[in-house]
């Protein structure tokens, strides 16, 4: 995929890496993509992307995931 941005000095100062990271974080925060997809968008390993989310105070663990984890634990305990 190719994205064309306006030729603006502010964007030039940011650089491609920072723009991709901002786009990936925004897409993840908006719920458009998973953490894995967002990490690939940013060109980062999953752990590095998780650290970036933490630094930017973007939640990466919500109530739905918590409920899924609890259900998984219940199933595992019953085995």
MMTF fields as JSON, N, C-alpha, C and O atoms, coordinates in Angstrom:
{
  "mmtfVersion": "1.0.0",
  "mmtfProducer": "UNKNOWN",
  "numBonds": 315,
  "numAtoms": 316,
  "numGroups": 79,
  "numChains": 1,
  "numModels": 1,
  "chainsPerModel": [1],
  "groupsPerChain": [79],
  "chainIdList": ["A"],
  "bondAtomList": [4, 2, 8, 6, 12, 10, 16, 14, 20, 18, 24, 22, 28, 26, 32, 30, 36, 34, 40, 38, 44, 42, 48, 46, 52, 50, 56, 54, 60, 58, 64, 62, 68, 66, 72, 70, 76, 74, 80, 78, 84, 82, 88, 86, 92, 90, 96, 94, 100, 98, 104, 102, 108, 106, 112, 110, 116, 114, 120, 118, 124, 122, 128, 126, 132, 130, 136, 134, 140, 138, 144, 142, 148, 146, 152, 150, 156, 154, 160, 158, 164, 162, 168, 166, 172, 170, 176, 174, 180, 178, 184, 182, 188, 186, 192, 190, 196, 194, 200, 198, 204, 202, 208, 206, 212, 210, 216, 214, 220, 218, 224, 222, 228, 226, 232, 230, 236, 234, 240, 238, 244, 242, 248, 246, 252, 250, 256, 254, 260, 258, 264, 262, 268, 266, 272, 270, 276, 274, 280, 278, 284, 282, 288, 286, 292, 290, 296, 294, 300, 298, 304, 302, 308, 306, 312, 310],
  "bondOrderList": [1, 1, 1, 1, 1, 1, 1, 1, 1, 1, 1, 1, 1, 1, 1, 1, 1, 1, 1, 1, 1, 1, 1, 1, 1, 1, 1, 1, 1, 1, 1, 1, 1, 1, 1, 1, 1, 1, 1, 1, 1, 1, 1, 1, 1, 1, 1, 1, 1, 1, 1, 1, 1, 1, 1, 1, 1, 1, 1, 1, 1, 1, 1, 1, 1, 1, 1, 1, 1, 1, 1, 1, 1, 1, 1, 1, 1, 1],
  "groupList": [{"groupName": "UNK", "atomNameList": ["N", "CA", "C", "O"], "elementList": ["N", "C", "C", "O"], "formalChargeList": [0, 0, 0, 0], "bondAtomList": [1, 0, 2, 1, 3, 2], "bondOrderList": [1, 1, 2], "singleLetterCode": "X", "chemCompType": "L-PEPTIDE LINKING"}],
  "groupTypeList": [0, 0, 0, 0, 0, 0, 0, 0, 0, 0, 0, 0, 0, 0, 0, 0, 0, 0, 0, 0, 0, 0, 0, 0, 0, 0, 0, 0, 0, 0, 0, 0, 0, 0, 0, 0, 0, 0, 0, 0, 0, 0, 0, 0, 0, 0, 0, 0, 0, 0, 0, 0, 0, 0, 0, 0, 0, 0, 0, 0, 0, 0, 0, 0, 0, 0, 0, 0, 0, 0, 0, 0, 0, 0, 0, 0, 0, 0, 0],
  "groupIdList": [1, 2, 3, 4, 5, 6, 7, 8, 9, 10, 11, 12, 13, 14, 15, 16, 17, 18, 19, 20, 21, 22, 23, 24, 25, 26, 27, 28, 29, 30, 31, 32, 33, 34, 35, 36, 37, 38, 39, 40, 41, 42, 43, 44, 45, 46, 47, 48, 49, 50, 51, 52, 53, 54, 55, 56, 57, 58, 59, 60, 61, 62, 63, 64, 65, 66, 67, 68, 69, 70, 71, 72, 73, 74, 75, 76, 77, 78, 79],
  "secStructList": [7, 7, 7, 7, 7, 7, 7, 7, 2, 2, 2, 2, 2, 2, 7, 2, 2, 2, 2, 2, 2, 2, 2, 2, 2, 2, 2, 2, 2, 6, 6, 1, 1, 7, 2, 2, 2, 2, 2, 2, 2, 2, 6, 7, 7, 2, 2, 2, 2, 2, 2, 2, 2, 2, 2, 6, 6, 7, 7, 7, 7, 7, 2, 2, 2, 2, 2, 2, 2, 2, 2, 2, 2, 2, 2, 2, 2, 6, 7],
  "xCoordList": [0.847, 0.0, 0.896, 1.914, 0.508, 1.23, 0.306, -0.836, 0.806, 0.051, 0.806, 2.011, 0.107, 0.721, 0.295, -0.896, 1.267, 1.004, 1.369, 2.19, 0.763, 1.106, 2.565, 3.132, 3.142, 4.528, 4.547, 4.518, 4.594, 4.517, 5.766, 6.184, 6.381, 7.612, 7.467, 8.411, 6.299, 6.108, 6.231, 6.8, 5.701, 5.797, 7.217, 7.673, 7.91, 9.293, 10.156, 11.039, 9.898, 10.663, 10.412, 11.306, 9.202, 8.873, 9.634, 10.186, 9.668, 10.324, 9.375, 8.372, 9.705, 8.843, 8.606, 7.486, 9.651, 9.534, 8.531, 7.684, 8.636, 7.733, 6.301, 5.355, 6.136, 4.797, 4.163, 2.995, 4.917, 4.385, 4.004, 2.976, 4.819, 4.519, 3.241, 2.392, 3.107, 1.898, 0.656, -0.385, 0.772, -0.355, -0.723, -1.903, 0.275, 0.03, -0.625, -1.582, -0.116, -0.703, -2.136, -3.015, -2.37, -3.714, -4.687, -5.821, -4.244, -5.112, -5.436, -6.566, -4.448, -4.691, -5.64, -6.609, -5.357, -6.177, -7.632, -8.547, -7.842, -9.197, -9.895, -11.084, -9.154, -9.746, -9.815, -10.531, -9.081, -9.108, -8.239, -8.531, -7.165, -6.242, -5.835, -5.956, -5.355, -4.864, -3.474, -2.862, -2.996, -1.635, -0.599, 0.369, -0.787, 0.167, 0.253, 1.346, -0.904, -0.925, -0.306, 0.482, -0.66, -0.114, 1.405, 2.113, 1.898, 3.349, 4.026, 5.07, 3.434, 4.001, 3.93, 4.859, 2.836, 2.727, 3.873, 4.442, 4.198, 5.247, 6.646, 7.638, 6.723, 8.026, 8.731, 9.96, 7.936, 8.495, 8.147, 7.156, 8.967, 8.627, 7.476, 7.283, 6.723, 5.531, 5.856, 5.132, 6.931, 7.288, 7.62, 7.212, 8.354, 8.716, 7.467, 7.36, 6.517, 5.28, 4.467, 3.9, 4.407, 3.705, 4.316, 3.593, 5.638, 6.314, 5.928, 5.712, 5.841, 5.438, 4.018, 3.737, 3.11, 1.745, 1.742, 1.04, 2.522, 2.607, 3.119, 2.555, 4.186, 4.763, 3.767, 3.759, 2.936, 1.954, 0.634, -0.323, 0.588, -0.597, -1.817, -2.939, -1.559, -2.63, -2.902, -2.028, -4.099, -4.4, -4.277, -4.72, -3.667, -3.545, -4.175, -4.074, -4.812, -5.467, -6.791, -6.805, -7.894, -9.196, -10.031, -9.588, -11.227, -12.106, -12.472, -12.604, -12.633, -12.973, -11.849, -12.108, -10.613, -9.485, -9.385, -9.076, -9.648, -9.629, -10.648, -10.341, -11.857, -12.897, -12.486, -12.728, -11.871, -11.402, -10.332, -10.338, -9.419, -8.371, -8.951, -8.518, -9.922, -10.565, -11.252, -11.163, -11.937, -12.601, -11.578, -11.804, -10.47, -9.403, -8.882, -8.655, -8.693, -8.241, -9.245, -8.865, -10.545, -11.581, -11.538, -11.64, -11.388, -11.334, -10.108, -10.2, -8.968, -7.733, -7.803, -7.265, -8.451, -8.58, -9.447, -9.251, -10.408, -11.317, -10.731, -11.338, -9.57, -8.945, -8.286, -7.721],
  "yCoordList": [-1.168, 0.0, 1.235, 1.282, 2.206, 3.466, 4.573, 4.675, 5.399, 6.547, 7.796, 7.902, 8.733, 9.985, 11.076, 11.31, 11.733, 12.823, 14.146, 14.181, 15.232, 16.528, 16.884, 16.486, 17.625, 18.061, 19.238, 20.398, 18.923, 19.929, 19.854, 18.756, 20.991, 20.981, 20.243, 19.599, 20.336, 19.659, 18.15, 17.478, 17.619, 16.185, 15.776, 14.703, 16.621, 16.336, 16.255, 15.404, 17.141, 17.136, 15.873, 15.39, 15.337, 14.128, 12.922, 12.149, 12.757, 11.592, 10.423, 10.335, 9.526, 8.396, 7.469, 7.007, 7.198, 6.268, 6.78, 6.028, 8.057, 8.63, 8.701, 8.473, 9.015, 9.063, 7.678, 7.54, 6.651, 5.285, 4.86, 4.211, 5.217, 4.874, 5.57, 4.956, 6.859, 7.588, 6.986, 6.842, 6.64, 6.021, 4.679, 4.383, 3.877, 2.567, 2.702, 1.991, 3.605, 3.81, 4.313, 3.86, 5.245, 5.778, 4.725, 4.646, 3.913, 2.853, 1.828, 1.345, 1.49, 0.552, 1.17, 0.536, 2.406, 3.062, 3.216, 3.164, 3.404, 3.547, 2.207, 2.159, 1.118, -0.208, -0.712, -1.672, -0.079, -0.493, -1.707, -2.486, -1.875, -2.991, -3.578, -2.926, -4.806, -5.473, -4.931, -4.201, -5.299, -4.889, -5.46, -4.781, -6.695, -7.325, -6.595, -6.331, -6.269, -5.542, -4.161, -3.713, -3.491, -2.156, -2.203, -1.322, -3.228, -3.365, -3.519, -2.914, -4.328, -4.482, -3.181, -2.847, -2.444, -1.139, -0.226, 0.494, -0.271, 0.596, 0.054, 0.754, -1.201, -1.808, -2.196, -2.196, -2.531, -2.876, -4.308, -4.866, -4.893, -6.162, -5.892, -4.763, -6.927, -6.775, -6.154, -5.271, -6.6, -6.055, -4.573, -3.8, -4.175, -2.763, -1.92, -0.801, -2.465, -1.733, -1.629, -0.575, -2.712, -2.666, -1.605, -0.886, -1.504, -0.482, 0.914, 1.812, 1.1, 2.395, 2.741, 3.881, 1.745, 1.992, 2.427, 3.368, 1.748, 2.101, 3.531, 4.308, 3.872, 5.22, 6.295, 7.398, 5.972, 6.932, 6.848, 7.551, 5.991, 5.802, 5.37, 5.813, 4.489, 3.901, 2.52, 1.653, 2.305, 1.014, -0.129, -0.026, -1.215, -2.373, -3.608, -4.71, -3.422, -4.531, -3.995, -3.134, -4.488, -3.957, -5.005, -6.133, -4.614, -5.507, -6.757, -7.841, -6.608, -7.763, -8.797, -9.995, -8.341, -9.272, -9.896, -11.08, -9.096, -9.602, -10.731, -11.774, -10.528, -11.553, -12.809, -13.926, -12.63, -13.78, -14.551, -15.781, -13.826, -14.483, -15.237, -16.349, -14.645, -15.328, -16.61, -17.64, -16.546, -17.737, -18.807, -19.989, -18.411, -19.375, -20.047, -21.257, -19.271, -19.843, -20.823, -21.872, -20.484, -21.389, -22.72, -23.79, -22.639, -23.854, -24.676, -25.894, -24.027, -24.743, -25.396, -26.488, -24.753, -25.337, -26.58, -27.496, -26.609, -27.767, -28.974, -30.045, -28.823, -29.963, -30.931, -31.934],
  "zCoordList": [0.0, 0.0, 0.0, 0.69, -0.765, -0.805, -0.338, -0.786, 0.562, 1.053, 0.643, 0.87, 0.045, -0.372, 0.59, 0.796, 1.169, 2.107, 1.449, 0.533, 1.911, 1.338, 1.622, 2.639, 0.719, 0.878, 1.847, 1.437, 3.129, 4.184, 5.039, 5.407, 5.369, 6.172, 7.508, 7.967, 8.125, 9.416, 9.257, 10.117, 8.165, 7.922, 7.577, 7.971, 6.85, 6.495, 7.745, 7.844, 8.695, 9.953, 10.76, 11.455, 10.673, 11.428, 10.9, 11.682, 9.626, 9.05, 8.925, 9.634, 8.015, 7.695, 8.885, 9.099, 9.654, 10.785, 11.818, 12.298, 12.15, 13.151, 12.631, 13.386, 11.353, 10.764, 10.785, 11.149, 10.399, 10.419, 11.827, 12.021, 12.812, 14.2, 14.66, 15.306, 14.324, 14.7, 14.041, 14.682, 12.771, 12.075, 12.704, 12.895, 13.022, 13.619, 14.993, 15.298, 15.813, 17.145, 17.037, 17.771, 16.125, 15.94, 15.443, 15.916, 14.487, 13.954, 15.034, 15.111, 15.872, 16.966, 17.998, 18.414, 18.406, 19.432, 18.981, 19.802, 17.681, 17.15, 16.965, 16.647, 17.165, 17.036, 15.606, 15.323, 14.703, 13.298, 13.021, 12.114, 13.799, 13.584, 14.932, 15.969, 14.901, 16.11, 16.462, 15.682, 17.639, 18.031, 17.087, 16.747, 16.661, 15.753, 14.424, 13.923, 13.851, 12.58, 12.766, 11.933, 13.854, 14.113, 14.277, 13.791, 14.96, 15.131, 13.773, 13.524, 12.895, 11.55, 10.767, 10.033, 10.918, 10.244, 10.654, 9.833, 11.941, 12.483, 12.225, 12.429, 11.774, 11.544, 12.826, 12.895, 13.857, 15.167, 15.547, 15.074, 16.401, 17.032, 17.994, 18.446, 18.298, 19.145, 20.498, 20.959, 21.14, 22.461, 22.387, 23.253, 21.362, 21.196, 20.954, 21.456, 20.178, 19.947, 21.233, 21.522, 22.007, 23.293, 24.201, 24.891, 24.203, 25.008, 24.529, 25.344, 23.229, 22.675, 23.096, 23.464, 23.042, 23.498, 24.957, 25.327, 25.781, 27.199, 27.373, 28.143, 26.658, 26.76, 26.328, 26.874, 25.354, 24.857, 25.617, 25.291, 26.623, 27.465, 26.66, 26.903, 25.693, 24.893, 25.476, 25.443, 26.008, 26.628, 25.628, 24.484, 26.081, 25.212, 25.847, 25.308, 26.968, 27.662, 28.184, 29.064, 27.658, 28.027, 28.766, 28.983, 29.14, 29.899, 29.103, 29.672, 27.802, 26.978, 27.002, 27.123, 26.888, 26.956, 28.351, 28.491, 29.368, 30.737, 30.883, 31.461, 30.362, 30.448, 29.675, 30.132, 28.515, 27.746, 28.513, 28.533, 29.139, 29.919, 31.105, 31.405, 31.777, 32.902, 32.442, 33.11, 31.304, 30.781, 30.429, 30.687, 29.849, 29.518, 30.782, 30.794, 31.843, 33.114, 33.686, 34.206, 33.593, 34.079, 33.322, 33.923, 32.007, 31.19, 31.55, 31.701, 31.688, 32.017, 33.386, 33.574, 34.339, 35.693, 35.674, 36.473, 34.759, 34.718, 34.015, 34.021, 33.412, 32.705, 33.652, 33.216]
}
